Amino acid sequence: MRYREEIPVRRRLRFKGLLLLASLAVAWSGSASADTVGAVDSPLDALASTAAIVEGSVTAHAYTYDRMAGPRTVATLADVRTLFGSYGDQTLEVATLGGRITADRWLFIPELPQLTADTRYLVFLTNVAWFYSPVVEDYVFRLEPGPRGSDVLIHPSGHAVVGMSADGLELSVDPVVDTQLDFLRPHARLPLLGGDPSPLADAMSKEAFLAAIQDLLRTVPLRGDFRGSPAGDRVWDEVPTAAEGE
């Protein structure tokens, strides 16, 4: 049995799940401005917000802090290949909001994608002036060698991608990856459940996924450019007004 999950892809985070670690005393309420063109309820919506689709391997993590952009966890991807759209570099820095503020003050936002070390990903890069993450919602898929020899896709929820259409992603009933975050090793590669790749037998291969994307691009072609840095007109610890968030 499989279930179809309509991925609710929008960057209007209400941060109800915001986790404030140690002595961090920032209160965050209300909605944040979108990092996508509009609500993303299907792969077609995701493509409308995508400048490029790339794949690359995480080789390093770093923490940065800026008064405006806030704390950032920067995952560096190397050996980057552009699959669709335009991205000209062989490295990519994914600077996600969240991370170290001081030695004992941290910000963690569970709604935002977490990229782990020594992991290869297929990433949808946004075409808007982003602030929270350059990834189109949670359209960032772990690539894992499957039992049939081809790489397969694993969704950030830990479930394997077993199908995709214009209506949505189809995910495996059971997770295949343990997504429990270890705060002592937040960037550690997440293990396959049971250490066994056999549950990936029905997962969608990368080749099949890219072929499906190619078909969808006939309906919604990629447009716009990817910006490598977060928008400079927002402040990380100031909540947008109702007018700005809508």
Secondary structure as GFF3:
##gff-version 3
##sequence-region A 1 246
A	DSSP	beta_strand	2	5	.	.	.	ID=ss1
A	DSSP	beta_strand	19	22	.	.	.	ID=ss2
A	DSSP	alpha_helix	43	48	.	.	.	ID=ss3
A	DSSP	beta_strand	50	66	.	.	.	ID=ss4
A	DSSP	beta_strand	70	85	.	.	.	ID=ss5
A	DSSP	beta_strand	92	97	.	.	.	ID=ss6
A	DSSP	beta_strand	99	102	.	.	.	ID=ss7
A	DSSP	beta_strand	105	108	.	.	.	ID=ss8
A	DSSP	beta_strand	120	126	.	.	.	ID=ss9
A	DSSP	beta_strand	135	145	.	.	.	ID=ss10
A	DSSP	beta_strand	151	154	.	.	.	ID=ss11
A	DSSP	beta_strand	159	164	.	.	.	ID=ss12
A	DSSP	beta_strand	169	175	.	.	.	ID=ss13
A	DSSP	three_ten_helix	193	195	.	.	.	ID=ss14
A	DSSP	three_ten_helix	198	202	.	.	.	ID=ss15
A	DSSP	alpha_helix	206	216	.	.	.	ID=ss16
A	DSSP	alpha_helix	242	245	.	.	.	ID=ss17
###
